[in-house]
Amino acid sequence: MEQSPKRFWFLSILILLVLPFHSACGREEERGNKEGHVGSQLKPVLSVQQKNNGIDFLTVIENHSNHTVTLSFDSSKMFDVSVIDSSDKEVFRHSEGKTYAEEKEQVQIKAGASHIWKAEWKIPAAERKAGIYNVKASFTPRKISPGSVKTENLTLEETLTLQSGAGEMKNNSFRNIHFSGKDGKYKVSGEARVFEASFAYTVTDGYTIFVEKHEQTAEGAPAWAPFSFDINLSEDDLPINGTLMVELFYFSPKDGEKTDILAIPLQTFK
């Protein structure tokens, strides 16, 4: 019983010595966890802006963490932007034809701040081909510190709707196009010069294909033959925000690919 007070004081001193160590470890572990998740708090953003002389792409990385983040790149190529049309053909790539320095570079983004890169697709309004395009932007850091991030987490896609240029809506297979209607009820007519008098069309907003059908004309190529069809969409199918397009095309007898796509904007919803 005489040793109890000594044992009590020994345990008290031991606890006082151990507690700061555990507290420091806890703080270090918490800081490590926060740093380890910094990568997941980087948010890529893509903004597409149409101008008279082309399309501007603003690619942004926002830092939503509580730390300054450093992105390390193997060269001066830090990002890329590509544009794909509805037939899966790449019509623009920012990096094409460009020369990049092979020297390693770094970009620092402070907590709560962002870094902006810009790409430009120079295409005059008169030369624009109407249609719905898929825009892909990707960032290629080799390392992010503190923390880490998977490359696919810094890749994103947006839809670009191009209106027709100053010229008439036509190509080698379709001409004299007229359309009318609104709110899901439309009528499209024109002339087609297609193989075996057969062509197809889709109605889409860039995300969803609402209609995909085949049509026949009275006569095949090389003759021009008239056509006309109606489009009927329910109110529930109409996009809340975006442009509804009809795309005319035919399937190539050589490889089955969509050919001579002609995109016509039917109605824009806002």
C-alpha positions as CSV (number, residue, x, y, z in Angstrom):
1,M,0.0,0.0,0.0
2,E,2.9,2.3,0.6
3,Q,3.9,2.0,-3.1
4,S,0.6,3.2,-4.4
5,P,1.4,7.0,-4.3
6,K,4.7,6.3,-6.2
7,R,2.9,4.2,-8.8
8,F,0.3,6.9,-9.2
9,W,2.9,9.6,-9.8
10,F,4.9,7.4,-12.2
11,L,1.8,6.7,-14.3
12,S,0.9,10.4,-14.3
13,I,4.3,11.4,-15.6
14,L,4.2,8.7,-18.2
15,I,0.9,9.9,-19.5
16,L,2.1,13.5,-19.7
17,L,5.1,12.3,-21.7
18,V,3.1,10.1,-24.1
19,L,0.1,12.5,-24.8
20,P,2.1,15.1,-26.8
21,F,3.6,12.4,-28.9
22,H,0.2,10.9,-29.8
23,S,-1.2,14.4,-30.4
24,A,1.7,15.3,-32.8
25,C,1.2,12.0,-34.6
26,G,-2.5,12.7,-34.9
27,R,-1.8,16.1,-36.4
28,E,0.7,14.7,-38.7
29,E,-1.6,11.9,-39.8
30,E,-4.4,14.4,-40.3
31,R,-2.1,16.7,-42.4
32,G,-1.0,13.7,-44.4
33,N,-4.6,12.8,-45.1
34,K,-5.4,16.3,-46.2
35,E,-2.4,16.4,-48.5
36,G,-3.1,13.0,-49.9
37,H,-6.5,14.2,-51.0
38,V,-5.3,17.5,-52.6
39,G,-5.3,15.9,-56.0
40,S,-8.9,15.0,-55.7
41,Q,-9.7,18.6,-54.9
42,L,-8.4,19.9,-58.3
43,K,-11.3,20.6,-60.5
44,P,-10.8,20.9,-64.3
45,V,-13.1,23.3,-66.1
46,L,-13.7,23.8,-69.9
47,S,-15.3,26.9,-71.3
48,V,-16.2,27.2,-75.1
49,Q,-16.7,30.7,-76.5
50,Q,-17.7,31.3,-80.1
51,K,-16.4,34.4,-81.9
52,N,-16.7,35.8,-85.4
53,N,-13.2,34.6,-86.3
54,G,-13.2,31.3,-84.5
55,I,-13.7,29.3,-81.3
56,D,-11.9,30.0,-78.0
57,F,-11.4,27.2,-75.5
58,L,-10.5,28.2,-71.9
59,T,-9.1,25.3,-70.0
60,V,-8.9,25.8,-66.3
61,I,-7.7,23.9,-63.2
62,E,-9.2,25.1,-59.9
63,N,-7.6,24.3,-56.6
64,H,-10.3,23.7,-54.0
65,S,-7.8,22.4,-51.4
66,N,-6.2,24.3,-48.5
67,H,-2.7,24.0,-49.9
68,T,-0.7,25.4,-52.7
69,V,-0.4,22.7,-55.3
70,T,2.5,22.2,-57.8
71,L,1.9,20.5,-61.1
72,S,5.0,19.2,-62.7
73,F,5.1,18.6,-66.5
74,D,7.7,16.7,-68.6
75,S,7.5,19.4,-71.4
76,S,5.8,22.7,-72.3
77,K,2.8,20.7,-73.5
78,M,0.6,21.0,-70.4
79,F,-2.8,20.4,-72.0
80,D,-4.6,19.6,-75.2
81,V,-8.0,20.2,-76.8
82,S,-9.6,18.2,-79.6
83,V,-12.9,18.6,-81.5
84,I,-14.8,15.6,-82.9
85,D,-17.7,15.8,-85.3
86,S,-20.8,13.5,-85.2
87,S,-19.1,11.0,-87.5
88,D,-16.2,10.6,-85.0
89,K,-13.8,12.5,-87.2
90,E,-11.3,14.8,-85.5
91,V,-11.6,18.2,-87.1
92,F,-9.3,20.2,-84.7
93,R,-6.5,19.4,-82.3
94,H,-4.7,22.3,-80.5
95,S,-1.3,20.5,-80.4
96,E,-1.3,19.6,-84.1
97,G,1.6,21.2,-85.9
98,K,3.0,22.8,-82.7
99,T,6.5,22.3,-81.3
100,Y,6.9,21.9,-77.6
101,A,10.1,22.4,-75.5
102,E,11.2,19.2,-73.9
103,E,12.3,21.0,-70.7
104,K,10.4,20.2,-67.5
105,E,8.1,22.9,-66.3
106,Q,6.0,23.5,-63.2
107,V,2.8,25.4,-62.5
108,Q,1.9,26.5,-58.9
109,I,-1.8,27.0,-58.0
110,K,-2.5,28.6,-54.7
111,A,-5.3,27.5,-52.4
112,G,-8.6,28.7,-53.7
113,A,-7.1,30.0,-57.0
114,S,-7.0,28.6,-60.5
115,H,-4.7,28.5,-63.6
116,I,-6.0,29.2,-67.1
117,W,-4.7,27.9,-70.5
118,K,-6.2,29.1,-73.8
119,A,-6.6,27.4,-77.1
120,E,-8.1,28.9,-80.3
121,W,-9.7,27.2,-83.3
122,K,-9.5,29.8,-86.1
123,I,-12.5,29.2,-88.4
124,P,-14.4,32.1,-90.0
125,A,-18.2,32.1,-89.6
126,A,-18.7,31.7,-93.3
127,E,-16.7,28.4,-93.3
128,R,-18.3,26.8,-90.3
129,K,-20.1,23.6,-90.8
130,A,-23.2,23.4,-88.7
131,G,-23.5,20.5,-86.4
132,I,-22.9,19.2,-82.9
133,Y,-19.3,18.5,-81.9
134,N,-17.7,16.9,-78.9
135,V,-14.9,18.9,-77.3
136,K,-12.3,17.0,-75.2
137,A,-9.8,18.7,-73.0
138,S,-7.0,17.0,-71.0
139,F,-4.2,18.0,-68.7
140,T,-1.0,16.0,-68.6
141,P,1.0,16.6,-65.4
142,R,3.6,14.0,-64.6
143,K,3.3,14.7,-60.8
144,I,1.2,16.7,-58.5
145,S,2.5,17.6,-55.0
146,P,1.4,17.4,-52.4
147,G,-0.8,14.4,-53.1
148,S,-1.5,12.6,-56.3
149,V,-4.1,12.5,-59.1
150,K,-5.0,10.1,-61.8
151,T,-4.7,11.5,-65.4
152,E,-8.3,10.6,-66.2
153,N,-9.5,12.9,-63.3
154,L,-8.1,15.8,-65.3
155,T,-10.0,15.1,-68.5
156,L,-13.4,16.4,-69.4
157,E,-15.8,16.8,-72.3
158,E,-18.3,19.4,-73.5
159,T,-20.7,19.8,-76.4
160,L,-20.2,22.5,-79.0
161,T,-23.1,23.4,-81.3
162,L,-22.1,25.3,-84.4
163,Q,-24.6,27.2,-86.4
164,S,-24.3,27.2,-90.2
165,G,-22.1,29.9,-91.8
166,A,-23.2,32.7,-94.1
167,G,-23.5,30.3,-97.1
168,E,-26.6,28.2,-98.0
169,M,-27.1,24.9,-96.1
170,K,-26.0,22.4,-98.7
171,N,-23.2,19.9,-99.6
172,N,-22.6,17.3,-102.4
173,S,-25.6,15.2,-101.4
174,F,-28.2,17.6,-100.0
175,R,-29.4,21.0,-101.1
176,N,-32.4,23.4,-101.1
177,I,-33.1,22.6,-97.4
178,H,-36.2,24.1,-95.8
179,F,-37.5,23.5,-92.3
180,S,-40.3,24.8,-90.1
181,G,-42.0,24.2,-86.8
182,K,-41.3,24.5,-83.1
183,D,-41.5,22.7,-79.8
184,G,-41.0,19.2,-81.1
185,K,-43.1,19.4,-84.2
186,Y,-41.0,20.1,-87.3
187,K,-41.1,19.6,-91.1
188,V,-37.9,19.2,-93.1
189,S,-37.7,19.1,-97.0
190,G,-35.2,19.5,-99.7
191,E,-33.4,17.6,-102.4
192,A,-31.0,14.7,-102.1
193,R,-28.5,13.1,-104.5
194,V,-27.6,9.8,-102.8
195,F,-26.6,6.2,-103.6
196,E,-29.6,3.9,-104.3
197,A,-32.0,6.8,-103.4
198,S,-31.4,6.1,-99.7
199,F,-30.4,8.4,-96.9
200,A,-30.8,8.7,-93.1
201,Y,-31.2,11.4,-90.5
202,T,-30.9,11.8,-86.7
203,V,-32.4,14.3,-84.3
204,T,-30.1,15.1,-81.4
205,D,-29.1,17.7,-78.9
206,G,-25.5,16.4,-78.7
207,Y,-26.1,14.2,-75.7
208,T,-29.2,12.2,-76.7
209,I,-30.3,10.9,-80.1
210,F,-34.1,11.3,-80.1
211,V,-34.8,10.0,-83.6
212,E,-32.8,7.9,-86.1
213,K,-34.5,7.0,-89.3
214,H,-34.0,6.1,-93.0
215,E,-35.7,7.8,-95.9
216,Q,-36.1,7.0,-99.6
217,T,-36.2,9.4,-102.5
218,A,-37.9,8.7,-105.9
219,E,-34.5,8.5,-107.7
220,G,-30.9,7.8,-106.8
221,A,-27.7,9.6,-107.7
222,P,-26.6,11.2,-109.9
223,A,-30.1,12.7,-110.1
224,W,-31.4,15.2,-107.5
225,A,-34.7,14.0,-106.0
226,P,-37.0,15.8,-103.6
227,F,-37.7,14.6,-100.1
228,S,-39.8,15.6,-97.1
229,F,-40.4,14.2,-93.6
230,D,-42.0,15.2,-90.3
231,I,-40.3,15.1,-86.9
232,N,-42.5,14.6,-83.8
233,L,-41.0,14.8,-80.3
234,S,-42.9,14.7,-77.1
235,E,-42.6,17.6,-74.7
236,D,-40.7,15.5,-72.2
237,D,-38.0,14.7,-74.8
238,L,-37.2,18.4,-75.6
239,P,-33.9,19.6,-74.1
240,I,-34.1,22.1,-71.3
241,N,-31.0,23.9,-72.4
242,G,-29.3,23.4,-75.8
243,T,-29.9,23.2,-79.6
244,L,-32.0,20.6,-81.3
245,M,-30.3,19.5,-84.6
246,V,-31.3,17.3,-87.5
247,E,-28.4,15.7,-89.3
248,L,-28.8,14.4,-92.9
249,F,-26.4,11.8,-94.2
250,Y,-26.0,8.6,-96.0
251,F,-24.0,5.5,-95.3
252,S,-21.0,5.0,-97.7
253,P,-21.3,1.8,-99.7
254,K,-17.5,1.4,-99.4
255,D,-17.0,1.4,-95.7
256,G,-20.4,2.0,-94.1
257,E,-19.3,5.3,-92.6
258,K,-21.6,8.3,-92.3
259,T,-21.0,10.5,-95.4
260,D,-21.8,14.1,-96.4
261,I,-23.3,15.0,-93.0
262,L,-25.4,18.1,-93.2
263,A,-26.5,19.5,-89.8
264,I,-29.4,21.8,-89.5
265,P,-30.4,23.6,-86.2
266,L,-34.1,23.2,-85.6
267,Q,-34.6,25.1,-82.4
268,T,-32.5,26.5,-79.5
269,F,-33.9,26.0,-75.9
270,K,-32.8,28.2,-73.0
